[in-house]
Amino acid sequence: MIRPILLTASRSRFLARWLPRLPPVRSAMSRFMPGEGMEDALRAARELEESGVGAVLTHLGEDVARMEEVREVSAEYGRVVEAILTDGPGVELSVKPSQFGLHMNPEACLRAVLSLARQVEEAGSFLWIDMERSSDVEGTLRIYRELLSAHPCIGVCLQAYLHRTEEDVEGLMAFGMEVGHPPAIRLVKGAYRESPSVALTGGGEIDHRFITLAQRIRAESGKGVRLALGTHDESLIRKLAEDEPFSPPGPQGRAPVEVHMLYGIRTDLQARIRSQGIPLRVLISYGTAWYPWFVRRLAERPANLRFLLRRSARATSNETGSSGL
């Protein structure tokens, strides 16, 4: 019951304006972000690199409504690329197409992301294209195919719970072989609210689909296909590790199969993964437009919501005590 409510709340413009102002919410958010500025994100990336963990940076924001915002987003990512070139660690980037105007002007979105891909390639980095709602899949994959035909340093996120994903996997692998650039796929379960006609809804069947797709993609790793397992589910990681040991990272710190996790979530599991020699990257988010992303994190795991409620209760108790009531 809680997950659908939170996913609906993540799209509320009213709540997006109001909730981020509350100190308990901002305090809880800090668990999942090192800070709102690029410098905060890069600092966290350097700390991860010192412990042998790679990083992926994303500037939060989605569904822009004005081309001016697209230009601002492009400039921000340009600054990140410059930081990587000068003194940044081996950071990769991840972007949302709707942040570049996918819903407003698909052609302008393509041009903006293509320009960023060129910058990323020149910096020797890597660019991931995030997947958003099911209605965005076709447009996002069109952009990805355009980018992949010209640049090998591009990956895309696919959601295991969508009925179409198996076909999309096969199509991308065939396309990559055709253009001579094997695809990179970050496989996740899926974090948006979708109808049963579009996506699986049961946890067990989603897990089974995730494993099946991961095994299929991993079978092509010898041909250069890269697989990132975007999950905090230890049972899924363990199952895939039992099937076949993870290979160590190759050139530029990239591995044919690796695990991607979110900053601040399941740090205990992240430590165990590192100790087992499994290649790991942590997705670090930053920026002021964090509300939709934050609420989806709460929806993914009830423990995250309990954490927020404990923070709220503690803050209320402190305020009451200091007022003498």
N, C-alpha and C positions, 0 to 999 in steps of 0.2 A: 504493500500500500504506500509506503513512504517514497520509494523510488519514482513512481509516476508523478507524484506530487512535486518532488524536487525538480524533476526534469521539466515539468510545466513551469515551475517558478523560475527556472534558469532563463526562460525566454520573456519574462515579465519586465517591461521597460520601467514600470513604476517601482518594482522592488530593486531593480538595478540602480535607480537613483537614490533610494532610501537606505537600504540595508548596508551598503559599504560605508556609510557614515557612522555606524554604530561601533564603538570601541571594541566590544567583545568579538564582533565579526572580523574587524581588522586584525585583532590579536590572533584569532584562529587562522586567518588567511596567511599570517606570517609563518605558519608551520609549513606551508606548501610553496612559499616563495622566499628567496633570500632578500628581496627588496623590490621596489618598483622601478629602479633605475638600471640602465645597461651596465653601469659600473658594478652594481651589486651582483648581477648575473655573471659577469666575467670573473669577479672575485671568487664566487662559488665554483665556477668552472675550473679555475686554477687550483683551488683546494682539492677538487675531485681528481684532477690530473695527478697531483702529488701522491694520491693514494692508488693510482693505477686505474682510475675510472674515467671514461670519456664523457663528454657533455654534448647536449643538443640544446640550443637556445631558441626560444620563441618569444616574440613580442606579442602580448595578448591584445586581442581585438578581433571583431568579426562583423559581417553585415554592414560595411560602410555604405553611406548614402550619398557621398559627394566625391568627385574626382580629386578635390583638394586633399581629402583624407587619404586617398590612394597615394598621392605624391608624398604626403607626410610619412606614411608607412614605408614607402620605398626609400626615402631618405634615411629613416631610422635603421633599416636593415643595411643600407650602404655604410652607415657609421659602424655597425657591428662588423661588417667585412673588413673595414679599415682597421678596426681594433685587433681583429684576428691577424691581419697582415703585419702589424707593428709589434705587438707584444702579447697577443692573446694566445691561449693554449690551442690545441688541436680541436677546435669547436666546430660542430656541424650546426646547420640552421634548419628550422622547421616553420613553415608558413601556412596560413589558411587562405584558400583562394577567395573566399568572401571578403577577406580583409583587403584584397587587391581589386575589389569591385566585380566579382563574378556575377552577382545578381543584378548589377547595375549596367555593366558594359563588358560582356565576356571577351570581346576582342581587345579592349584596353587592358583587361586583367591579364590576358595572355602576354601582351607586350611587356607589361610591368614585371611579371614573374620571369619572363625570358631574359630581360635585362639583368635581373638579380642573379639568375643562373650563370650568366656570363661572368659577373663579378665573383661569384662563389668559386667558379672553376679556375679563374685566374689566381685566386687566393689559395688554391689547393685544398679547398674545403668541400663540403657536400651539402646538398639541399634536399630536404624532405618536404613533400607536399602533403599536408594533412587532409583527411577526409572528414566531411561534415555530415549533414543530413542526407538521407537516401535520395532526395530530389536533386542533390548536388553531384551525385556520383558520375553521371554521364559527362557533365561539363568539366569536372575535375580530371577525369581520365583523358578527356580530349586534350586538356592542357598538358597533362603528363606525357602523353604520346608525342606531342609536338616538341616538348623539351628533350625527351629521351632520344629522339631522332637526331638531335644535334649535340647533346651533351651526355657523357657517361656518368656524371656526378649527380644524378637525380634519383630520388626514391619517392615512393608514394605509400600512403597508408590505406589499407583495406580492412573492412570490418567483417569479422567472421559470421556475425549473426544475420547478415543480409543474405537472402536467398540467391542473389545473383553473383555472389563473390567467387564461387567456384569457377564459374564461366569467365569472370574477370581475370582471375589468376591465369587460366590457360591462355586467354587472349593476350595478356601482357607478356607472358613468357614467349609466345610465338612472335609477337611484334618485336620484342627485344632482340631475338635471334635474327629477325629479318633486317633490322637496321644496324646490327653489329654492336649494340650496347645492351648487355643483359640487364634486366630490371633489378631494382632493389625494392623490396616490399616490407613495410612494417605492418605486421599482422596484429590487430587488436580484436577484442570481443565486440565492442561497440558500446557507445555511451549515450546515444540519443534515443528518444522515445519514438518507436516506429510501430506501425500496425502489423498484426500477424500475417497479413497478405504480403508484406515486404520483408519481414525479419522473423527469425526464431525468437521465442519469448521465454522458453524454459532454460534454466541454468545448465542442467545436465546436457541437453542437446546442443547448446552453444559451446560448451566445453568440448564435446565430441567433434563438432565441426571445426573448432580451433585446432585441435590435434591433427585432424585429417588434412586440413589445408597446410598446416606447418610442415607436415611430413612430405606433402606433395612439392612444396616450394623447396624444401631442404634437399630433395632428391636432385634438384638442378644446380646445387651449389658448385658442383664440379665444372659447370659450364659458365661460371661467373655470376650466377644469380645470388644476390645477397638477401638474407632473411633477418629481420629484427622482430623479436617476440616482444610485443608491447603488452606486458602483463605483470601483475603483482601476485598472480596465483601460483603459489609454490608447487602445487600438485602438477600443474601443467608443465612447468619448467623441469621438474623432476622426471616426469614421464618422457619428455623429449631428450633429456640427458641420458636416461636409461637406454633409449633406442639407439643413440649414437653419441659418443663424447663430443663436446664442443671443441672446435679447433681454435688455436690462439689467433689473435689479431695479426693481420699481414701488413702490407704497406699502408702508411699513414694511420696506423692504429685500427684499421677496419678488419672485421672478421666475417667469414661467410655466413655464420650464424651467431647472433648475439642477443642479449636481453636488453630491452629499453624499459626503464622505470621512471617514475615521476619524483622530482625532488621532494624530500620530506615524507614520502609515503613508504612504509615497510622498510625502514632503514635497517632493521634487524635482518630482513631477508637480503637486502643489498650486501650487507657484511658477509653473510654466508655464501652468497654467489661469488663475491670476490675471493673468499678463502678457498673456494673450490676451483678457481681458475677459469670460471665461465666469463667470457667477454661481456662487459656491462657498460652501458651508457645511461646517463641520467638526463632527463628532459627538464631543463630549467626555464621556467616562465617568468616574465617580468612585465611591467607596465601598469598603467592605472585602470585599464578596462578589464579587470579580472573577475568581475561578478559572475557572468555566465559560466566561465571555466571553473570557478571555485564551487558553484552549486552542483555542477556535474561531478566534481570530485566527491562531494558529500553523498551524491546519489549512488556512486559506485560501491561505497563501503559504509555500512551503518556505523562502524567504529569512528569514521570521520565525523559523522553527525553527533555522536556521543561526545566526542572531543570538543566540538563547538558548544554544546549545551553545558558541559562542565566549565568551560571558559566563561560562558555567560553567567552561570550561577556564581562563580568565584568573583567576577567583577561586580555583580549586584551585591554580594555579601560585603565586599570591601567598601562600596559606596555607602551602604547602610551603616556600617561600623564607623566610618569616618564622619558621618553626619550626626552621630549620637542617638539615632532612633532605635 
